[in-house]
Amino acid sequence: MAKINFFQLLPHPRRYSCIFKRFYGVFLVLLLIGISGCGSGRQNRDRRTNLRVINGNAQISAIDVLVDGRSFVEKMGYLESTGYVNVRSGQREIRALVSGTLTTIGSTSFNLSDGNDQTLLVFGTAENPRSTLLRDDTDGAPKGSVKFQVIRVAEAAPRADVYVLDSGTSVESVGPTVRNIGLGINGGYFEGLPGTYTIWVTIANSKEVLAVERDLVFEDRGFYTILIADAPGGGEPITILRLKG
């Protein structure tokens, strides 16, 4: 019977070195892929943005808002604002409900972009509720100035012109700050000097006054949102609301 030399069946020592090198190379590649994947996942989780919600629907007394099925705000009254809340960015499902019920008044998937301040504006009527996502330019105004945006949520008002004027200045003598602003639209960003202002709203392309709010103080380097809105419950008189931020 032939004798078997088991040592002959084993790879030559030099082949051990080759096998080890190959195994070590594959191990390093897998390790780098794993580290890269972990880093990517962590970066995705760390991407954040600032979101606020404004309830501009005059015919719904209060709303609840869910983000990806989780409560974001509850019992939010008409013309209330959450202020900016830091949340995860990316594609998010945002649902607004009549407060305390399961009645949905709006459910939409929004892409919340990284590192930006954004406003979810809820507006419309009880029968036709709407929502839109606005990107806010909240970079601070330079020293010695203020910055503001104008948004119309008033269903009762026609297209309107908005005047932001030094107190004591009449709309008869100047042109509008914002012309012909549509519903649910950001009329743009504007800068001015800090001070006390009066805000006028007129029917577009006319001097017929719909609403006026006097003696509003705009502080140095402040950023403001001016809302043109219906009265609670809907309809006139038109309301002017100034939000800080």
Backbone as CSV, one residue per row, in Angstrom:
resi,resn,N_x,N_y,N_z,CA_x,CA_y,CA_z,C_x,C_y,C_z
1,MET,0.848,-1.186,0.000,0.000,0.000,0.000,0.880,1.231,0.000
2,ALA,0.563,2.136,-0.889,1.401,3.327,-1.030,1.241,4.222,0.173
3,LYS,2.349,4.786,0.570,2.319,5.735,1.684,2.014,7.137,1.171
4,ILE,1.168,7.832,1.875,0.786,9.190,1.478,1.540,10.168,2.352
5,ASN,2.253,11.068,1.689,2.943,12.138,2.407,1.994,13.335,2.482
6,PHE,1.381,13.523,3.650,0.400,14.601,3.805,1.004,15.981,3.582
7,PHE,2.257,16.123,3.845,2.895,17.428,3.652,2.964,17.810,2.176
8,GLN,2.964,16.746,1.295,2.969,17.049,-0.127,1.636,17.634,-0.601
9,LEU,0.567,17.321,0.162,-0.755,17.827,-0.212,-0.943,19.294,0.152
10,LEU,-0.137,19.784,1.049,-0.250,21.176,1.471,0.454,22.091,0.491
11,PRO,-0.039,23.354,0.321,0.625,24.292,-0.592,2.036,24.592,-0.122
12,HIS,2.873,24.893,-1.081,4.239,25.307,-0.771,4.193,26.582,0.053
13,PRO,5.131,26.796,0.976,5.137,28.021,1.798,5.015,29.290,0.984
14,ARG,5.614,29.319,-0.219,5.500,30.528,-1.031,4.055,30.778,-1.445
15,ARG,3.309,29.640,-1.665,1.911,29.789,-2.061,1.084,30.321,-0.888
16,TYR,1.496,29.943,0.354,0.820,30.521,1.530,0.889,32.034,1.479
17,SER,2.075,32.531,1.121,2.272,33.978,1.072,1.354,34.614,0.034
18,CYS,1.211,33.971,-1.140,0.345,34.510,-2.188,-1.113,34.506,-1.760
19,ILE,-1.535,33.364,-1.129,-2.929,33.266,-0.683,-3.221,34.330,0.359
20,PHE,-2.285,34.516,1.294,-2.478,35.511,2.347,-2.590,36.917,1.754
21,LYS,-1.744,37.221,0.793,-1.773,38.552,0.180,-3.109,38.798,-0.512
22,ARG,-3.600,37.750,-1.226,-4.881,37.918,-1.908,-6.013,38.137,-0.901
23,PHE,-5.985,37.283,0.148,-7.029,37.403,1.169,-6.973,38.781,1.833
24,TYR,-5.774,39.246,2.127,-5.597,40.530,2.785,-6.089,41.667,1.885
25,GLY,-5.826,41.550,0.557,-6.285,42.570,-0.374,-7.802,42.641,-0.443
26,VAL,-8.442,41.441,-0.510,-9.902,41.406,-0.547,-10.480,41.983,0.739
27,PHE,-9.864,41.653,1.883,-10.320,42.148,3.185,-10.274,43.673,3.235
28,LEU,-9.185,44.275,2.730,-9.058,45.727,2.740,-10.131,46.379,1.872
29,VAL,-10.378,45.790,0.700,-11.405,46.344,-0.189,-12.768,46.327,0.492
30,LEU,-13.120,45.186,1.102,-14.413,45.076,1.790,-14.505,46.047,2.959
31,LEU,-13.387,46.210,3.676,-13.369,47.126,4.813,-13.599,48.559,4.359
32,LEU,-12.938,48.956,3.270,-13.105,50.321,2.766,-14.534,50.555,2.279
33,ILE,-15.125,49.543,1.622,-16.515,49.673,1.178,-17.439,49.845,2.371
34,GLY,-17.188,49.042,3.429,-18.022,49.141,4.627,-17.914,50.498,5.291
35,ILE,-16.683,51.018,5.390,-16.491,52.329,6.001,-17.174,53.412,5.182
36,SER,-17.016,53.303,3.840,-17.650,54.292,2.967,-19.160,54.260,3.105
37,GLY,-19.725,53.039,3.174,-21.171,52.918,3.320,-21.660,53.494,4.620
38,CYS,-20.921,53.222,5.701,-21.314,53.765,7.011,-21.261,55.280,6.992
39,GLY,-20.190,55.825,6.381,-20.066,57.278,6.333,-21.186,57.896,5.546
40,SER,-21.541,57.245,4.408,-22.617,57.780,3.588,-23.934,57.765,4.335
41,GLY,-24.188,56.648,5.053,-25.429,56.571,5.820,-25.478,57.622,6.899
42,ARG,-24.317,57.845,7.567,-24.288,58.846,8.612,-24.519,60.234,8.043
43,GLN,-23.912,60.511,6.855,-24.120,61.822,6.243,-25.577,62.026,5.871
44,ASN,-26.207,60.946,5.348,-27.619,61.069,4.987,-28.465,61.368,6.206
45,ARG,-28.139,60.719,7.334,-28.911,60.946,8.550,-28.664,62.336,9.103
46,ASP,-27.464,62.880,8.845,-27.103,64.168,9.429,-27.560,65.356,8.586
47,ARG,-28.085,65.126,7.396,-28.521,66.246,6.558,-29.783,66.848,7.166
48,ARG,-29.724,68.149,7.418,-30.802,68.808,8.150,-31.269,70.063,7.406
49,THR,-32.436,70.503,7.782,-32.978,71.737,7.244,-33.895,72.340,8.298
50,ASN,-34.323,73.582,8.090,-35.240,74.242,9.024,-36.597,74.401,8.365
51,LEU,-37.627,73.922,9.042,-38.989,73.955,8.506,-39.903,74.673,9.493
52,ARG,-40.747,75.557,8.971,-41.809,76.124,9.789,-43.132,75.943,9.053
53,VAL,-44.212,75.960,9.807,-45.555,75.836,9.239,-46.342,77.089,9.615
54,ILE,-47.048,77.650,8.633,-47.964,78.769,8.872,-49.366,78.316,8.471
55,ASN,-50.322,78.457,9.378,-51.710,78.116,9.074,-52.425,79.353,8.550
56,GLY,-52.636,79.400,7.226,-53.304,80.533,6.603,-54.685,80.193,6.068
57,ASN,-55.275,79.082,6.560,-56.619,78.696,6.128,-57.631,79.242,7.129
58,ALA,-58.342,80.303,6.729,-59.226,81.017,7.653,-60.461,80.221,8.031
59,GLN,-60.816,79.206,7.235,-62.049,78.473,7.478,-61.853,77.214,8.319
60,ILE,-60.615,76.960,8.714,-60.337,75.827,9.605,-59.694,76.404,10.860
61,SER,-60.367,76.266,11.986,-59.945,76.969,13.198,-58.591,76.503,13.720
62,ALA,-58.288,75.220,13.551,-57.003,74.707,14.037,-56.626,73.460,13.248
63,ILE,-55.330,73.240,13.088,-54.842,72.077,12.345,-53.781,71.341,13.154
64,ASP,-53.617,70.056,12.823,-52.481,69.261,13.262,-51.648,68.948,12.031
65,VAL,-50.331,68.864,12.198,-49.445,68.556,11.071,-48.567,67.369,11.441
66,LEU,-48.520,66.391,10.537,-47.669,65.215,10.701,-46.575,65.238,9.643
67,VAL,-45.371,64.847,10.035,-44.272,64.669,9.090,-43.861,63.209,9.145
68,ASP,-44.020,62.504,8.032,-43.762,61.055,7.971,-44.527,60.310,9.060
69,GLY,-45.766,60.733,9.292,-46.632,60.045,10.242,-46.437,60.426,11.692
70,ARG,-45.470,61.291,11.967,-45.202,61.711,13.345,-45.646,63.155,13.561
71,SER,-46.115,63.422,14.744,-46.648,64.744,15.044,-45.555,65.812,14.947
72,PHE,-45.850,66.858,14.184,-44.949,68.008,14.086,-45.499,69.178,14.896
73,VAL,-46.807,69.409,14.806,-47.457,70.451,15.597,-48.925,70.069,15.762
74,GLU,-49.511,70.430,16.904,-50.916,70.140,17.186,-51.651,71.422,17.567
75,LYS,-52.942,71.433,17.268,-53.842,72.522,17.666,-53.288,73.887,17.247
76,MET,-52.872,73.963,16.001,-52.272,75.190,15.475,-53.376,76.086,14.934
77,GLY,-53.576,77.230,15.558,-54.657,78.127,15.197,-54.385,78.914,13.928
78,TYR,-55.420,79.588,13.466,-55.328,80.402,12.259,-54.317,81.530,12.450
79,LEU,-53.467,81.697,11.444,-52.389,82.689,11.392,-51.308,82.465,12.443
80,GLU,-51.257,81.262,13.000,-50.148,80.920,13.892,-48.993,80.332,13.086
81,SER,-47.793,80.472,13.636,-46.583,79.964,13.008,-45.805,79.136,14.019
82,THR,-45.195,78.052,13.556,-44.395,77.224,14.462,-43.032,77.835,14.743
83,GLY,-42.604,78.804,13.912,-41.194,79.180,13.945,-40.398,78.062,13.269
84,TYR,-39.130,78.294,13.023,-38.319,77.305,12.320,-37.892,76.184,13.261
85,VAL,-38.105,74.936,12.791,-37.754,73.740,13.555,-36.765,72.941,12.719
86,ASN,-35.666,72.504,13.338,-34.649,71.751,12.624,-35.115,70.308,12.423
87,VAL,-35.177,69.869,11.153,-35.653,68.530,10.820,-34.713,67.889,9.802
88,ARG,-34.894,66.590,9.591,-34.119,65.889,8.582,-34.583,66.318,7.194
89,SER,-33.644,66.531,6.290,-33.991,66.943,4.930,-34.304,65.721,4.080
90,GLY,-34.603,65.960,2.800,-34.929,64.874,1.890,-36.425,64.814,1.618
91,GLN,-36.843,63.724,0.991,-38.251,63.550,0.637,-39.050,63.214,1.892
92,ARG,-40.018,64.071,2.234,-40.811,63.885,3.454,-42.299,63.969,3.127
93,GLU,-43.063,63.121,3.766,-44.516,63.132,3.592,-45.116,64.027,4.677
94,ILE,-45.775,65.109,4.250,-46.341,66.072,5.201,-47.856,66.057,5.050
95,ARG,-48.532,65.866,6.182,-49.991,65.726,6.178,-50.593,66.709,7.169
96,ALA,-51.587,67.468,6.721,-52.308,68.394,7.596,-53.711,67.855,7.844
97,LEU,-54.141,67.918,9.105,-55.443,67.401,9.513,-56.233,68.485,10.225
98,VAL,-57.555,68.385,10.157,-58.378,69.194,11.046,-58.041,68.752,12.464
99,SER,-57.675,69.689,13.320,-57.140,69.365,14.646,-58.086,68.449,15.433
100,GLY,-57.496,67.397,16.014,-58.249,66.472,16.850,-59.062,65.451,16.094
101,THR,-58.917,65.414,14.742,-59.657,64.461,13.922,-58.701,63.742,12.981
102,LEU,-59.256,62.808,12.211,-58.482,62.136,11.171,-58.812,62.691,9.784
103,THR,-59.515,63.834,9.759,-59.902,64.448,8.494,-58.701,65.145,7.864
104,THR,-58.251,64.622,6.745,-57.082,65.176,6.059,-57.485,66.375,5.211
105,ILE,-56.765,67.462,5.374,-57.019,68.640,4.537,-55.891,68.848,3.528
106,GLY,-54.873,68.009,3.617,-53.783,68.083,2.649,-52.704,67.076,2.981
107,SER,-52.247,66.336,1.984,-51.172,65.368,2.178,-50.306,65.372,0.928
108,THR,-49.070,65.779,1.091,-48.185,65.948,-0.058,-46.773,65.531,0.309
109,SER,-46.057,64.992,-0.667,-44.647,64.672,-0.486,-43.811,65.858,-0.951
110,PHE,-42.998,66.381,-0.043,-42.142,67.528,-0.365,-40.685,67.128,-0.226
111,ASN,-39.838,67.677,-1.084,-38.398,67.493,-0.963,-37.824,68.673,-0.184
112,LEU,-37.467,68.430,1.072,-36.885,69.477,1.916,-35.392,69.526,1.635
113,SER,-34.937,70.575,0.977,-33.536,70.665,0.566,-32.629,70.972,1.749
114,ASP,-31.378,70.518,1.633,-30.408,70.632,2.724,-30.097,72.077,3.071
115,GLY,-30.028,72.359,4.355,-29.463,73.607,4.839,-30.256,74.856,4.541
116,ASN,-31.518,74.716,4.141,-32.317,75.896,3.810,-33.446,76.091,4.820
117,ASP,-33.891,77.323,4.960,-35.082,77.618,5.751,-36.283,77.581,4.811
118,GLN,-37.290,76.797,5.187,-38.446,76.599,4.312,-39.738,76.735,5.104
119,THR,-40.779,77.222,4.424,-42.082,77.411,5.065,-43.125,76.575,4.343
120,LEU,-43.819,75.731,5.102,-44.994,75.055,4.576,-46.185,75.955,4.863
121,LEU,-46.786,76.470,3.802,-47.910,77.393,3.914,-49.200,76.633,3.644
122,VAL,-50.061,76.553,4.662,-51.375,75.930,4.524,-52.393,77.052,4.329
123,PHE,-53.184,76.988,3.258,-54.125,78.074,2.977,-55.323,77.493,2.238
124,GLY,-56.116,78.322,1.571,-57.285,77.847,0.856,-58.544,77.963,1.699
125,THR,-59.516,77.114,1.411,-60.801,77.101,2.118,-61.046,75.714,2.694
126,ALA,-62.147,75.561,3.444,-62.489,74.254,3.986,-62.767,73.259,2.863
127,GLU,-63.417,73.731,1.787,-63.739,72.855,0.662,-62.549,72.631,-0.265
128,ASN,-61.667,73.588,-0.332,-60.524,73.496,-1.236,-59.239,73.896,-0.518
129,PRO,-58.816,73.058,0.459,-57.578,73.384,1.178,-56.359,73.166,0.282
130,ARG,-55.340,73.991,0.492,-54.129,73.899,-0.315,-52.897,74.083,0.569
131,SER,-51.783,73.686,0.016,-50.519,73.916,0.716,-49.415,74.053,-0.314
132,THR,-48.394,74.803,0.059,-47.233,74.971,-0.812,-45.993,75.135,0.053
133,LEU,-44.856,74.764,-0.507,-43.592,74.882,0.211,-42.808,76.047,-0.366
134,LEU,-42.464,77.006,0.491,-41.720,78.191,0.076,-40.309,78.126,0.639
135,ARG,-39.345,78.448,-0.193,-37.952,78.527,0.277,-37.689,79.943,0.745
136,ASP,-37.273,80.089,2.002,-37.093,81.401,2.610,-35.628,81.833,2.565
137,ASP,-35.422,83.050,2.168,-34.078,83.635,2.163,-33.910,84.416,3.470
138,THR,-33.522,83.696,4.527,-33.467,84.311,5.853,-32.078,84.795,6.231
139,ASP,-31.163,84.822,5.278,-29.842,85.373,5.589,-30.023,86.782,6.155
140,GLY,-29.360,87.037,7.239,-29.549,88.304,7.938,-29.268,89.512,7.060
141,ALA,-30.080,90.524,7.240,-29.838,91.779,6.536,-28.565,92.423,7.092
142,PRO,-27.830,93.168,6.274,-26.630,93.842,6.787,-26.992,94.890,7.829
143,LYS,-26.012,95.243,8.635,-26.225,96.242,9.678,-26.774,97.527,9.065
144,GLY,-27.773,98.082,9.735,-28.380,99.303,9.240,-29.512,99.067,8.263
145,SER,-30.005,97.809,8.172,-31.106,97.522,7.255,-31.993,96.409,7.810
146,VAL,-33.158,96.236,7.202,-34.075,95.155,7.531,-34.442,94.439,6.235
147,LYS,-34.969,93.216,6.375,-35.331,92.412,5.218,-36.711,91.825,5.461
148,PHE,-37.556,91.762,4.420,-38.889,91.206,4.607,-39.407,90.585,3.313
149,GLN,-40.361,89.674,3.470,-41.064,89.078,2.341,-42.564,89.276,2.551
150,VAL,-43.322,89.244,1.456,-44.773,89.455,1.505,-45.461,88.240,0.892
151,ILE,-46.428,87.660,1.620,-47.163,86.481,1.157,-48.655,86.747,1.307
152,ARG,-49.414,86.429,0.278,-50.868,86.603,0.340,-51.555,85.250,0.506
153,VAL,-52.366,85.109,1.566,-53.197,83.915,1.758,-54.676,84.288,1.788
154,ALA,-55.002,85.544,1.534,-56.393,86.024,1.599,-57.175,85.551,0.384
155,GLU,-58.153,84.664,0.622,-59.022,84.184,-0.452,-60.010,85.271,-0.872
156,ALA,-60.453,86.089,0.090,-61.487,87.084,-0.197,-60.951,88.253,-1.013
157,ALA,-59.672,88.504,-0.894,-59.096,89.664,-1.584,-58.797,89.333,-3.037
158,PRO,-58.994,90.288,-3.934,-58.538,90.096,-5.315,-57.015,90.229,-5.352
159,ARG,-56.456,90.119,-6.538,-55.013,90.389,-6.653,-54.743,91.781,-6.108
160,ALA,-53.632,91.915,-5.405,-53.430,93.131,-4.628,-52.041,93.714,-4.840
161,ASP,-51.941,95.016,-4.587,-50.660,95.690,-4.449,-50.418,95.919,-2.965
162,VAL,-49.147,95.847,-2.568,-48.784,96.041,-1.160,-47.756,97.159,-1.075
163,TYR,-47.998,98.078,-0.165,-47.100,99.203,0.076,-46.527,99.085,1.484
164,VAL,-45.218,99.095,1.608,-44.552,99.169,2.908,-43.872,100.532,2.958
165,LEU,-44.473,101.463,3.707,-44.079,102.877,3.633,-43.728,103.425,5.000
166,ASP,-42.845,104.408,4.993,-42.592,105.154,6.230,-43.913,105.698,6.745
167,SER,-44.093,105.616,8.058,-45.323,106.146,8.645,-45.490,107.614,8.269
168,GLY,-46.694,107.967,7.826,-46.966,109.326,7.399,-46.945,109.503,5.905
169,THR,-46.424,108.475,5.147,-46.412,108.557,3.693,-47.708,107.987,3.134
170,SER,-48.302,108.649,2.155,-49.559,108.215,1.568,-49.306,107.358,0.327
171,VAL,-50.198,106.381,0.089,-50.081,105.555,-1.108,-50.310,106.370,-2.377
172,GLU,-50.946,107.518,-2.243,-51.259,108.334,-3.420,-50.008,108.881,-4.091
173,SER,-48.925,108.995,-3.314,-47.744,109.681,-3.835,-46.635,108.746,-4.302
174,VAL,-46.802,107.429,-4.125,-45.712,106.495,-4.455,-46.276,105.249,-5.138
175,GLY,-45.373,104.452,-5.708,-45.756,103.163,-6.290,-45.681,102.055,-5.254
176,PRO,-46.284,100.893,-5.528,-46.319,99.784,-4.563,-44.964,99.110,-4.382
177,THR,-44.785,98.553,-3.205,-43.597,97.738,-2.933,-43.701,96.408,-3.661
178,VAL,-44.894,95.804,-3.640,-45.168,94.540,-4.331,-46.387,94.755,-5.219
179,ARG,-46.271,94.411,-6.487,-47.378,94.607,-7.426,-48.108,93.298,-7.713
180,ASN,-49.437,93.366,-7.709,-50.270,92.303,-8.264,-49.935,90.930,-7.678
181,ILE,-49.868,90.832,-6.367,-49.454,89.591,-5.723,-50.590,88.573,-5.767
182,GLY,-50.266,87.351,-6.193,-51.249,86.281,-6.307,-51.400,85.500,-5.017
183,LEU,-52.341,84.563,-5.009,-52.657,83.772,-3.827,-51.594,82.703,-3.584
184,GLY,-51.136,82.617,-2.330,-50.142,81.612,-1.970,-48.777,81.858,-2.565
185,ILE,-48.515,83.112,-2.935,-47.271,83.471,-3.620,-46.398,84.332,-2.712
186,ASN,-45.099,84.059,-2.728,-44.137,84.953,-2.101,-43.852,86.079,-3.085
187,GLY,-44.205,87.295,-2.701,-44.052,88.426,-3.609,-42.631,88.915,-3.770
188,GLY,-41.668,88.249,-3.130,-40.268,88.644,-3.262,-39.687,89.114,-1.937
189,TYR,-38.387,89.368,-1.944,-37.666,89.822,-0.752,-37.231,91.268,-0.950
190,PHE,-37.336,92.036,0.119,-37.062,93.462,0.028,-36.233,93.896,1.230
191,GLU,-35.421,94.915,1.018,-34.631,95.488,2.104,-34.985,96.953,2.282
192,GLY,-34.904,97.407,3.517,-35.157,98.803,3.826,-34.394,99.192,5.071
193,LEU,-34.609,100.397,5.525,-33.963,100.880,6.739,-34.796,100.485,7.952
194,PRO,-34.152,100.219,9.091,-34.933,99.974,10.292,-35.758,101.208,10.656
195,GLY,-36.928,100.982,11.235,-37.787,102.110,11.590,-39.224,101.684,11.747
196,THR,-40.107,102.647,11.745,-41.542,102.416,11.921,-42.244,102.583,10.581
197,TYR,-43.020,101.558,10.209,-43.641,101.536,8.889,-45.155,101.358,8.989
198,THR,-45.831,101.750,7.921,-47.250,101.457,7.727,-47.381,100.592,6.483
199,ILE,-48.190,99.525,6.588,-48.398,98.611,5.469,-49.811,98.830,4.923
200,TRP,-49.884,99.079,3.628,-51.162,99.281,2.936,-51.362,98.149,1.940
201,VAL,-52.605,97.703,1.795,-52.976,96.741,0.749,-54.085,97.373,-0.082
202,THR,-53.877,97.421,-1.382,-54.883,97.983,-2.287,-55.216,96.959,-3.374
203,ILE,-56.342,97.157,-4.016,-56.649,96.364,-5.205,-55.556,96.631,-6.241
204,ALA,-55.121,95.580,-6.921,-54.016,95.709,-7.873,-54.296,96.799,-8.901
205,ASN,-53.263,97.588,-9.157,-53.305,98.655,-10.166,-54.307,99.751,-9.836
206,SER,-54.602,99.924,-8.561,-55.485,101.017,-8.145,-55.041,101.512,-6.771
207,LYS,-55.654,102.572,-6.305,-55.363,103.102,-4.977,-56.499,102.800,-3.993
208,GLU,-57.406,101.887,-4.386,-58.514,101.528,-3.500,-58.002,100.646,-2.364
209,VAL,-58.065,101.160,-1.146,-57.447,100.506,0.006,-58.322,99.369,0.519
210,LEU,-57.703,98.185,0.678,-58.370,97.020,1.259,-58.062,96.873,2.742
211,ALA,-56.856,97.253,3.130,-56.445,97.116,4.529,-55.236,97.994,4.794
212,VAL,-55.065,98.385,6.049,-53.900,99.166,6.451,-53.527,98.796,7.874
213,GLU,-52.239,98.673,8.132,-51.722,98.390,9.476,-50.612,99.398,9.745
214,ARG,-50.802,100.198,10.804,-49.909,101.328,11.052,-48.912,101.048,12.174
215,ASP,-47.816,101.817,12.120,-46.842,101.898,13.214,-46.260,100.542,13.597
216,LEU,-45.781,99.802,12.590,-45.091,98.543,12.831,-43.590,98.796,12.875
217,VAL,-42.942,98.338,13.927,-41.511,98.580,14.113,-40.708,97.445,13.467
218,PHE,-39.777,97.825,12.599,-38.860,96.876,11.961,-37.468,97.140,12.537
219,GLU,-36.935,96.144,13.237,-35.669,96.323,13.952,-34.468,96.069,13.050
220,ASP,-33.349,96.672,13.413,-32.110,96.543,12.665,-31.729,95.069,12.515
221,ARG,-31.385,94.676,11.278,-30.970,93.324,10.907,-32.099,92.302,11.044
222,GLY,-33.325,92.751,11.230,-34.442,91.822,11.368,-34.894,91.266,10.030
223,PHE,-35.480,90.049,10.071,-36.105,89.439,8.906,-37.573,89.196,9.244
224,TYR,-38.484,89.625,8.362,-39.916,89.581,8.654,-40.699,88.972,7.500
225,THR,-41.809,88.316,7.863,-42.783,87.838,6.889,-44.074,88.614,7.094
226,ILE,-44.564,89.236,6.024,-45.828,89.991,6.070,-46.898,89.146,5.385
227,LEU,-47.947,88.777,6.128,-49.047,87.979,5.595,-50.247,88.869,5.305
228,ILE,-50.810,88.714,4.123,-52.069,89.361,3.756,-53.131,88.265,3.840
229,ALA,-54.067,88.385,4.785,-54.940,87.266,5.122,-56.393,87.692,5.258
230,ASP,-57.292,86.683,5.245,-58.707,86.910,5.503,-58.943,87.103,7.000
231,ALA,-60.136,87.569,7.327,-60.572,87.590,8.721,-60.795,86.146,9.184
232,PRO,-60.695,85.858,10.482,-60.983,84.502,10.968,-62.356,84.031,10.494
233,GLY,-62.407,82.838,9.967,-63.641,82.323,9.401,-63.785,82.593,7.922
234,GLY,-62.978,83.505,7.387,-62.998,83.813,5.967,-63.657,85.141,5.667
235,GLY,-63.316,85.696,4.522,-63.926,86.938,4.092,-63.242,88.165,4.654
236,GLU,-63.913,89.313,4.468,-63.368,90.585,4.932,-63.736,90.818,6.394
237,PRO,-63.044,91.723,7.091,-61.994,92.610,6.574,-60.658,91.888,6.400
238,ILE,-59.899,92.341,5.416,-58.573,91.786,5.164,-57.657,92.123,6.339
239,THR,-56.832,91.154,6.706,-55.936,91.291,7.852,-54.486,91.361,7.381
240,ILE,-53.688,92.189,8.037,-52.250,92.260,7.783,-51.530,91.776,9.036
241,LEU,-50.699,90.755,8.880,-49.959,90.201,10.020,-48.471,90.218,9.728
242,ARG,-47.698,90.684,10.684,-46.242,90.669,10.525,-45.655,89.616,11.458
243,LEU,-44.895,88.694,10.885,-44.208,87.655,11.659,-42.712,87.938,11.645
244,LYS,-42.081,87.731,12.763,-40.617,87.877,12.808,-40.013,86.553,12.360
245,GLY,-39.295,86.608,11.238,-38.748,85.396,10.670,-39.448,85.003,9.388
